[in-house]
Amino acid sequence: MREALAGAPADAEMLAFLGYLLRMQQRYVESLEACDAAVAAAPDNAEAHAERAETLIAIYRGEQAVEAATEAVRLDPQAARVHVVLARALAFEEQYDLARQVVLHALAIAPRSVPALLTLAEVERDAGRRATADEAVRAALRIEPTNSRGRWLLAMLDADGLTVGRSMRALREVARDRPDRPDPVSMLWPLRRTVGAPRRWLLGATGLIACGALAAAWLGVGTGSGLGIAVATRLVAGLVAAAVAAFAARVLLPAGRTPWRCLPLVPRLLRGALVTGLVTMAAIVALFVAYAGAGWWPPAILALALAPVLWACALGQLVGAHVDDPGFREWLRDFAVQVRELGHELRDWARDTRRELREAWADPSPDPNPDPNSHGSGRRSR
């Protein structure tokens, strides 16, 4: 490849292909440089713009990816691939309806395009339309049954529907067929779902139970109203503890040992967030059981204090799941640069504002139209 480019350094197709190879190796910065060179060498080459859009998606620059893919579609409107790339870029920007229209246009051009069908499935899944996504991915697998991307996507759709056993079996089969590209993060979805799914309503439940426990303690259990609040709050605490434990069992037991065996293989941040989240959730359930059994208010307050830890663990999972991704790290570097630039702008603004205020206080502007009847004229009326 390098020898070919040495003989024709301005060959846009060769540069775009080099960008593709570098993207497959997750060398995204070099891939973007090759794609930029391809676009500069041949601005009317749709494939160069499309490959550039793919790389921009990989480094989390969705807006620029939409612009590049739109240009590729303008240059070659009859190519299904460029429409698929545009749909992926639009989906990255969460413009799901428009992305669906674009990928359906790609399927109108190439009805048996497996990449287009799988992109449609991904768009529909991200948009929350799981049934349509399932139809699209099954249609793709009927055309190409061994497609690993389609099999993985079908497994994750089963995960979304909590069909735990079938999802884990499919993920194990994909991992066995592709030992060169292991994906332990996907294998951890039962643990991630156990920690992440209950956190929204669990925060509200802990707040309600803590308020009820404090109200019952303040009114006194001996009074009628205090006793009623205490009984109701303890009943709610017991029901919430049972619901959380049942959900965890519903997800973790069919998953078997696979998620636990994959836990040491993922990044430390993700592993720490998952372990901390599981321990925190177990502690909250134990505190609810203690309050429901004894009626003593401190366990309810401790459970409320622990609830925000689950949100911190959810953030840790979100970052930890992508921390090994070179594209995500490139996005973090871009974000750090933007934060520094914003800090410099704020500092310059504060410095300029202080200087202008000092100048305004030190040299006030004279009144161009003084009032002769003002109190400062030195005369008194008689």
C-alpha positions as semicolon CSV with decimal commas, in nm:
position;residue;x (nm);y (nm);z (nm)
1;M;0,000;0,000;0,000
2;R;0,276;0,247;0,091
3;E;0,468;0,157;-0,227
4;A;0,155;0,217;-0,435
5;L;0,098;0,554;-0,269
6;A;0,463;0,646;-0,322
7;G;0,407;0,600;-0,695
8;A;0,073;0,787;-0,691
9;P;0,052;1,005;-0,378
10;A;-0,262;1,184;-0,502
11;D;-0,463;0,869;-0,577
12;A;-0,791;0,935;-0,391
13;E;-0,912;0,575;-0,409
14;M;-0,586;0,441;-0,266
15;L;-0,591;0,703;0,009
16;A;-0,951;0,620;0,097
17;F;-0,864;0,250;0,108
18;L;-0,568;0,331;0,334
19;G;-0,807;0,520;0,559
20;Y;-1,031;0,213;0,572
21;L;-0,740;-0,015;0,665
22;L;-0,625;0,223;0,937
23;R;-0,980;0,248;1,072
24;M;-1,002;-0,130;1,091
25;Q;-0,682;-0,118;1,299
26;Q;-0,843;0,150;1,522
27;R;-0,577;0,403;1,421
28;Y;-0,838;0,671;1,382
29;V;-0,620;0,982;1,373
30;E;-0,409;0,841;1,092
31;S;-0,722;0,719;0,917
32;L;-0,873;1,067;0,928
33;E;-0,551;1,214;0,788
34;A;-0,562;0,968;0,496
35;C;-0,928;1,045;0,430
36;D;-0,862;1,419;0,443
37;A;-0,586;1,368;0,187
38;A;-0,822;1,165;-0,031
39;V;-1,087;1,436;-0,020
40;A;-0,826;1,702;-0,098
41;A;-0,697;1,498;-0,393
42;A;-1,045;1,433;-0,537
43;P;-1,322;1,647;-0,383
44;D;-1,579;1,479;-0,611
45;N;-1,498;1,125;-0,490
46;A;-1,801;1,002;-0,293
47;E;-1,618;0,704;-0,144
48;A;-1,354;0,932;0,010
49;H;-1,624;1,140;0,179
50;A;-1,805;0,827;0,297
51;E;-1,491;0,675;0,446
52;R;-1,413;1,006;0,613
53;A;-1,762;1,003;0,765
54;E;-1,706;0,650;0,898
55;T;-1,387;0,762;1,071
56;L;-1,557;1,071;1,214
57;I;-1,829;0,849;1,362
58;A;-1,558;0,633;1,520
59;I;-1,408;0,936;1,699
60;Y;-1,748;1,068;1,812
61;R;-1,767;1,367;1,577
62;G;-2,123;1,314;1,470
63;E;-2,200;1,656;1,326
64;Q;-1,895;1,649;1,100
65;A;-1,979;1,292;1,002
66;V;-2,328;1,398;0,891
67;E;-2,176;1,673;0,676
68;A;-1,926;1,436;0,514
69;A;-2,186;1,165;0,451
70;T;-2,433;1,418;0,311
71;E;-2,168;1,528;0,063
72;A;-2,108;1,164;-0,034
73;V;-2,480;1,116;-0,099
74;R;-2,488;1,434;-0,309
75;L;-2,198;1,309;-0,521
76;D;-2,331;0,954;-0,570
77;P;-2,703;0,937;-0,490
78;Q;-2,744;0,589;-0,644
79;A;-2,489;0,418;-0,417
80;A;-2,653;0,231;-0,128
81;R;-2,336;0,239;0,083
82;V;-2,323;0,617;0,112
83;H;-2,686;0,625;0,227
84;V;-2,603;0,363;0,490
85;V;-2,314;0,576;0,616
86;L;-2,539;0,883;0,631
87;A;-2,799;0,686;0,825
88;R;-2,537;0,576;1,077
89;A;-2,416;0,934;1,119
90;L;-2,772;1,059;1,169
91;A;-2,840;0,784;1,422
92;F;-2,524;0,884;1,609
93;E;-2,675;1,233;1,634
94;E;-3,002;1,072;1,755
95;Q;-3,197;1,184;1,446
96;Y;-3,363;0,845;1,427
97;D;-3,661;0,925;1,204
98;L;-3,443;1,085;0,939
99;A;-3,189;0,803;0,968
100;R;-3,468;0,551;0,912
101;Q;-3,580;0,730;0,596
102;V;-3,225;0,735;0,462
103;V;-3,156;0,367;0,525
104;L;-3,492;0,270;0,375
105;H;-3,385;0,459;0,064
106;A;-3,064;0,253;0,065
107;L;-3,275;-0,064;0,081
108;A;-3,484;0,061;-0,211
109;I;-3,160;0,082;-0,410
110;A;-3,023;-0,253;-0,283
111;P;-3,302;-0,462;-0,125
112;R;-3,069;-0,750;-0,027
113;S;-2,798;-0,532;0,126
114;V;-2,702;-0,691;0,458
115;P;-2,521;-0,377;0,585
116;A;-2,833;-0,171;0,511
117;L;-3,061;-0,418;0,691
118;L;-2,832;-0,431;0,995
119;T;-2,807;-0,052;1,000
120;L;-3,187;-0,035;0,993
121;A;-3,195;-0,277;1,286
122;E;-2,948;-0,064;1,482
123;V;-3,142;0,255;1,411
124;E;-3,470;0,095;1,517
125;R;-3,315;-0,052;1,830
126;D;-3,168;0,283;1,933
127;A;-3,505;0,445;1,869
128;G;-3,674;0,194;2,098
129;R;-3,860;0,003;1,824
130;R;-3,737;-0,344;1,917
131;A;-3,989;-0,544;1,712
132;T;-3,896;-0,368;1,388
133;A;-3,527;-0,406;1,469
134;D;-3,577;-0,779;1,525
135;E;-3,747;-0,815;1,185
136;A;-3,463;-0,630;1,010
137;V;-3,183;-0,831;1,168
138;R;-3,359;-1,161;1,101
139;A;-3,402;-1,059;0,738
140;A;-3,028;-0,990;0,719
141;L;-2,946;-1,327;0,876
142;R;-3,168;-1,507;0,626
143;I;-2,945;-1,364;0,354
144;E;-2,617;-1,419;0,540
145;P;-2,668;-1,660;0,834
146;T;-2,305;-1,648;0,952
147;N;-2,285;-1,270;0,979
148;S;-2,131;-1,210;1,322
149;R;-2,256;-0,852;1,347
150;G;-2,613;-0,966;1,287
151;R;-2,587;-1,252;1,536
152;W;-2,445;-1,017;1,797
153;L;-2,721;-0,765;1,733
154;L;-2,987;-1,035;1,767
155;A;-2,831;-1,139;2,098
156;M;-2,846;-0,781;2,224
157;L;-3,209;-0,752;2,117
158;D;-3,278;-1,060;2,327
159;A;-3,094;-0,886;2,609
160;D;-3,319;-0,582;2,570
161;G;-3,618;-0,813;2,609
162;L;-3,457;-0,992;2,907
163;T;-3,443;-1,323;2,719
164;V;-3,130;-1,392;2,919
165;G;-3,043;-1,752;2,841
166;R;-3,080;-1,721;2,463
167;S;-2,887;-1,394;2,458
168;M;-2,593;-1,537;2,650
169;R;-2,582;-1,849;2,434
170;A;-2,572;-1,637;2,118
171;L;-2,296;-1,416;2,259
172;R;-2,089;-1,721;2,352
173;E;-2,131;-1,860;1,999
174;V;-2,020;-1,530;1,844
175;A;-1,717;-1,518;2,074
176;R;-1,628;-1,877;1,987
177;D;-1,649;-1,806;1,614
178;R;-1,444;-1,486;1,641
179;P;-1,166;-1,552;1,895
180;D;-0,957;-1,275;1,738
181;R;-1,208;-1,007;1,844
182;P;-1,330;-1,084;2,198
183;D;-1,604;-0,867;2,343
184;P;-1,620;-0,925;2,718
185;V;-1,808;-0,597;2,773
186;S;-2,112;-0,734;2,591
187;M;-2,099;-1,047;2,807
188;L;-2,143;-0,827;3,114
189;W;-2,486;-0,697;3,019
190;P;-2,667;-0,898;3,295
191;L;-2,449;-0,736;3,562
192;R;-2,486;-0,393;3,403
193;R;-2,863;-0,432;3,377
194;T;-2,889;-0,546;3,738
195;V;-2,712;-0,232;3,858
196;G;-2,847;0,016;3,606
197;A;-3,212;-0,072;3,551
198;P;-3,351;-0,018;3,906
199;R;-3,160;0,299;3,983
200;R;-3,427;0,547;3,865
201;W;-3,723;0,413;4,060
202;L;-3,501;0,299;4,348
203;L;-3,393;0,658;4,410
204;G;-3,757;0,765;4,434
205;A;-3,843;0,468;4,654
206;T;-3,562;0,539;4,900
207;G;-3,671;0,903;4,924
208;L;-4,033;0,805;4,988
209;I;-3,940;0,546;5,247
210;A;-3,700;0,782;5,426
211;C;-3,966;1,054;5,443
212;G;-4,222;0,806;5,570
213;A;-3,983;0,673;5,835
214;L;-3,901;1,023;5,959
215;A;-4,268;1,124;5,965
216;A;-4,361;0,813;6,163
217;A;-4,078;0,875;6,410
218;W;-4,176;1,241;6,450
219;L;-4,547;1,172;6,500
220;G;-4,480;0,875;6,724
221;V;-4,578;0,516;6,662
222;G;-4,818;0,533;6,954
223;T;-5,046;0,777;6,770
224;G;-5,293;0,660;6,511
225;S;-5,149;0,862;6,223
226;G;-4,790;0,774;6,313
227;L;-4,873;0,404;6,335
228;G;-5,048;0,412;5,998
229;I;-4,753;0,585;5,827
230;A;-4,506;0,345;5,988
231;V;-4,698;0,034;5,877
232;A;-4,742;0,163;5,522
233;T;-4,377;0,267;5,492
234;R;-4,250;-0,064;5,625
235;L;-4,476;-0,247;5,381
236;V;-4,340;-0,039;5,091
237;A;-3,982;-0,107;5,204
238;G;-4,046;-0,480;5,211
239;L;-4,208;-0,477;4,867
240;V;-3,924;-0,272;4,713
241;A;-3,662;-0,505;4,863
242;A;-3,847;-0,807;4,727
243;A;-3,883;-0,647;4,381
244;V;-3,513;-0,561;4,356
245;A;-3,407;-0,907;4,471
246;A;-3,650;-1,074;4,228
247;F;-3,526;-0,864;3,935
248;A;-3,163;-0,945;4,016
249;A;-3,245;-1,316;4,035
250;R;-3,446;-1,293;3,711
251;V;-3,140;-1,158;3,527
252;L;-2,840;-1,314;3,700
253;L;-2,950;-1,673;3,750
254;P;-3,016;-1,756;3,381
255;A;-2,693;-1,578;3,283
256;G;-2,484;-1,836;3,464
257;R;-2,114;-1,790;3,530
258;T;-2,025;-1,621;3,202
259;P;-2,062;-1,258;3,319
260;W;-1,860;-1,327;3,634
261;R;-1,584;-1,497;3,435
262;C;-1,565;-1,199;3,199
263;L;-1,549;-0,946;3,482
264;P;-1,166;-0,959;3,521
265;L;-1,124;-0,904;3,145
266;V;-1,288;-0,560;3,126
267;P;-1,131;-0,220;3,211
268;R;-1,073;-0,147;3,577
269;L;-1,317;0,145;3,583
270;L;-1,602;-0,068;3,452
271;R;-1,516;-0,355;3,684
272;G;-1,501;-0,124;3,986
273;A;-1,830;0,045;3,896
274;L;-2,007;-0,290;3,861
275;V;-1,872;-0,436;4,185
276;T;-1,949;-0,116;4,376
277;G;-2,297;-0,100;4,227
278;L;-2,377;-0,461;4,315
279;V;-2,252;-0,417;4,672
280;T;-2,446;-0,091;4,709
281;M;-2,767;-0,247;4,580
282;A;-2,728;-0,543;4,814
283;A;-2,674;-0,302;5,104
284;I;-2,987;-0,102;5,012
285;V;-3,195;-0,420;4,999
286;A;-3,058;-0,530;5,337
287;L;-3,138;-0,189;5,488
288;F;-3,492;-0,205;5,352
289;V;-3,537;-0,551;5,500
290;A;-3,402;-0,426;5,833
291;Y;-3,641;-0,131;5,836
292;A;-3,936;-0,343;5,726
293;G;-3,863;-0,594;6,003
294;A;-3,771;-0,365;6,293
295;G;-3,933;-0,033;6,204
296;W;-3,626;0,162;6,319
297;W;-3,578;0,474;6,103
298;P;-3,192;0,493;6,064
299;P;-3,172;0,209;5,804
300;A;-3,415;0,401;5,581
301;I;-3,196;0,713;5,599
302;L;-2,882;0,511;5,524
303;A;-3,054;0,358;5,220
304;L;-3,137;0,707;5,093
305;A;-2,773;0,810;5,138
306;L;-2,658;0,510;4,934
307;A;-2,897;0,564;4,641
308;P;-2,685;0,834;4,466
309;V;-2,394;0,588;4,465
310;L;-2,588;0,383;4,209
311;W;-2,599;0,685;3,977
312;A;-2,226;0,734;4,018
313;C;-2,177;0,367;3,933
314;A;-2,395;0,411;3,623
315;L;-2,170;0,695;3,508
316;G;-1,866;0,479;3,579
317;Q;-2,015;0,200;3,368
318;L;-2,085;0,438;3,081
319;V;-1,728;0,565;3,073
320;G;-1,563;0,236;3,166
321;A;-1,736;0,045;2,886
322;H;-1,565;0,268;2,628
323;V;-1,239;0,360;2,798
324;D;-1,044;0,105;2,592
325;D;-1,192;0,239;2,267
326;P;-0,932;0,457;2,086
327;G;-1,216;0,658;1,933
328;F;-1,359;0,737;2,276
329;R;-1,015;0,837;2,402
330;E;-0,978;1,068;2,103
331;W;-1,315;1,221;2,192
332;L;-1,197;1,270;2,550
333;R;-0,889;1,452;2,421
334;D;-1,106;1,673;2,202
335;F;-1,334;1,742;2,497
336;A;-1,037;1,831;2,719
337;V;-0,913;2,074;2,454
338;Q;-1,257;2,237;2,434
339;V;-1,271;2,268;2,813
340;R;-0,927;2,433;2,820
341;E;-1,025;2,673;2,544
342;L;-1,346;2,759;2,729
343;G;-1,143;2,820;3,045
344;H;-0,907;3,053;2,857
345;E;-1,202;3,242;2,710
346;L;-1,365;3,281;3,052
347;R;-1,038;3,398;3,202
348;D;-0,987;3,654;2,924
349;W;-1,346;3,772;2,961
350;A;-1,307;3,815;3,337
351;R;-0,979;4,003;3,292
352;D;-1,125;4,235;3,028
353;T;-1,437;4,295;3,235
354;R;-1,233;4,390;3,543
355;R;-1,019;4,626;3,338
356;E;-1,320;4,796;3,183
357;L;-1,487;4,834;3,522
358;R;-1,172;4,984;3,674
359;E;-1,143;5,230;3,387
360;A;-1,509;5,325;3,418
361;W;-1,476;5,389;3,792
362;A;-1,150;5,581;3,762
363;D;-1,260;5,812;3,479
364;P;-1,637;5,870;3,490
365;S;-1,779;6,041;3,183
366;P;-1,900;6,402;3,242
367;D;-2,267;6,479;3,197
368;P;-2,301;6,644;2,854
369;N;-2,629;6,823;2,955
370;P;-2,596;6,950;3,313
371;D;-2,916;7,067;3,482
372;P;-2,883;7,427;3,608
373;N;-3,165;7,374;3,859
374;S;-2,997;7,073;4,022
375;H;-2,912;7,076;4,391
376;G;-2,545;7,099;4,308
377;S;-2,577;7,458;4,170
378;G;-2,489;7,612;4,510
379;R;-2,802;7,835;4,530
380;R;-3,095;7,824;4,763
381;S;-3,444;7,917;4,669
382;R;-3,593;8,206;4,864
